[in-house]
Amino acid sequence: MNLILANNLPISQLEIDDDWTSHYGDWVFHKTKFPNPKDLIERLKLKIPAVSVWMHPFISTDAAAFPITAAQDMLIKAAADVAPGLLKWWNPGYAALLDFSKNQTAQWFLNATNNLRGMYSVDSFKFDAGEIYSSN
């Protein structure tokens, strides 16, 4: 970021992308990588207009959110099954996909974004990686 600013290049936001959480689907900053995310974001915003974070519809099986979302029926099911459909996703190994056709799932996800905005002053989100097929 400092090189961008030093060279007078325009910058409208800085995105905190992949691997900011301990597990995909747990919308909490990784404690080791980001020991004080609120302070970090406040310091970044002294130099740039906005900070965004990457969000996606996948919940990895090792996430604390996995049993919660599964128990509350917020994950897409495997064909003709009552269990969440698992798929091999690119980084965490196996994950399930949030079922946004259900209002409670959309509200749960919206609450996660609102918590990030409220707790850390995150300005925006990059929503990405909703495909259920991967060549990996």
Secondary structure, DSSP 8 states (H G I E B T S, - for coil): -HHHHHTT---S-EEE-SS-BSSTT--SB-TTT-S-HHHHHHHHTTTSS-EEEEE-SEEETTSTHHHHHHHTT-B-B-TT-SSB--EEETTTEEEEEB-TTSHHHHHHHHHHHHHHHHHH---EEEE----S----
